Amino acid sequence: MLGADSLGFLSVNNLKESVNASKNNYCKACFTGDYPMPVQLDFDKFHLEKIRQK
């Protein structure tokens, strides 16, 4: 539970404008899902720990 009185939505473009960022000076992948390199999305949160134990 958030305990908030309201919840708003901010588009990626409006987010970019709100921080006065130019088009290419930061990564938007966390917001858009468009990563600048291939990303393997089937990892679980313990993937690196499993590799380290081998």
Beta strands, then each sheet from edge to edge (+ up, - down):
end
